[in-house]
Amino acid sequence: QVQLVESGGGLVQAGGSLTLSCAASGRTFSNYAVGWFRQAPGKEREFVVTMSWRNGTQYADSVKGRFTIFREGAENTVYLQMNSLKPEDTAVYYCAAREWPPSVIEKDYEWWGQGTQVTVSS
């Protein structure tokens, strides 16, 4: 069993930056693929980025070049650095995990965090 807790969301102006965190307990992230998804009001949840320590990273085209997923050292926490934020990035951001391999498909993920709200004002 893996428990995931996101944090770091908030309100930011367009062009600004935020860093989201996803802390895991119960297991180490080293054996899993981690993904970030987001859900904007009135829309379905969509893929943002996925990472595993065997296959690297894969980003959605909408965030490529602006968002970076990373883990620091041996911490059991994955971060999502979001730069050059746009109003269309406004959404609840969810961290998810699954056993390898990584996937861009929501239903492939077994464990989910509760989500953290990101609001980008114009």
C-alpha positions in Angstrom: 0.0 0.0 0.0 1.2 3.5 -0.9 -0.1 6.7 0.7 0.5 9.9 -1.2 0.1 13.4 0.1 0.4 16.5 -2.2 1.2 20.0 -1.1 2.4 23.3 -2.5 -0.6 24.5 -4.4 -1.9 28.0 -4.2 -2.7 31.2 -6.0 -0.2 32.7 -8.4 -0.2 35.3 -11.2 0.3 34.3 -14.8 4.0 33.9 -15.5 4.8 32.9 -12.0 6.0 29.7 -10.5 5.0 27.1 -8.0 6.5 23.8 -6.8 4.2 21.0 -5.8 5.3 18.1 -3.6 4.1 14.5 -3.4 5.2 12.7 -0.3 4.9 8.9 -0.2 4.6 6.7 2.8 4.4 2.9 3.0 6.8 2.2 0.2 9.7 3.9 -1.5 9.2 5.7 -4.8 12.2 3.9 -6.2 10.2 0.9 -7.2 7.3 2.8 -8.7 6.4 5.1 -11.6 5.0 8.4 -10.4 2.6 10.6 -12.4 1.0 14.0 -12.0 -2.5 14.6 -13.4 -4.7 17.6 -13.2 -8.4 18.3 -13.4 -9.7 21.7 -14.3 -13.3 22.8 -13.5 -15.8 21.1 -15.8 -13.1 19.0 -17.5 -11.9 15.5 -17.2 -8.7 14.7 -15.4 -5.7 14.8 -17.8 -2.1 13.6 -17.8 0.7 16.1 -17.0 3.9 14.1 -16.5 5.2 10.7 -15.5 8.5 9.5 -14.2 10.3 6.3 -13.3 13.8 5.6 -12.5 14.2 3.2 -15.4 12.5 5.2 -18.2 13.1 8.8 -17.4 10.2 11.3 -17.9 7.4 12.0 -20.3 5.5 15.3 -20.4 2.2 16.4 -21.9 2.8 18.8 -24.8 0.9 21.5 -23.0 3.5 21.7 -20.2 6.7 20.6 -21.9 9.4 23.1 -21.4 7.6 24.8 -18.5 7.1 21.9 -15.9 9.8 19.7 -14.5 9.4 16.6 -12.4 12.2 15.6 -10.1 13.3 13.8 -6.9 16.0 15.0 -4.6 18.5 12.4 -3.3 17.0 9.7 -1.2 13.9 11.6 -0.3 10.6 9.8 -0.7 9.2 12.9 -2.2 8.6 13.8 -5.9 8.4 17.5 -6.9 6.7 19.2 -9.8 8.3 22.5 -10.6 5.9 24.7 -12.6 7.2 27.8 -14.3 5.7 30.3 -16.7 2.2 29.4 -15.4 -0.8 30.2 -17.5 -4.5 30.7 -16.5 -5.2 27.4 -18.3 -3.0 25.6 -15.9 -5.6 26.2 -13.2 -6.7 22.9 -11.8 -6.5 20.4 -9.0 -3.2 18.6 -9.3 -3.0 15.0 -8.3 0.0 12.8 -7.7 -0.3 9.1 -8.5 1.8 6.0 -8.4 1.9 2.6 -10.0 4.3 -0.3 -10.3 6.6 0.0 -13.3 6.2 0.8 -16.2 5.1 4.4 -16.3 1.9 5.3 -18.1 0.1 8.4 -19.4 -3.2 6.7 -18.7 -5.1 7.6 -15.6 -6.7 4.2 -15.0 -3.3 2.5 -14.9 -2.5 4.2 -11.6 -3.3 2.4 -8.4 -2.6 5.0 -5.7 -3.7 8.6 -5.7 -3.2 11.6 -3.4 -6.0 13.9 -2.4 -5.0 16.7 -4.8 -3.8 20.2 -4.3 -5.4 23.3 -5.9 -3.4 25.5 -8.3 -5.0 28.7 -9.4 -3.3 31.0 -11.9 -4.8 34.5 -12.3 -4.5 36.5 -15.5 
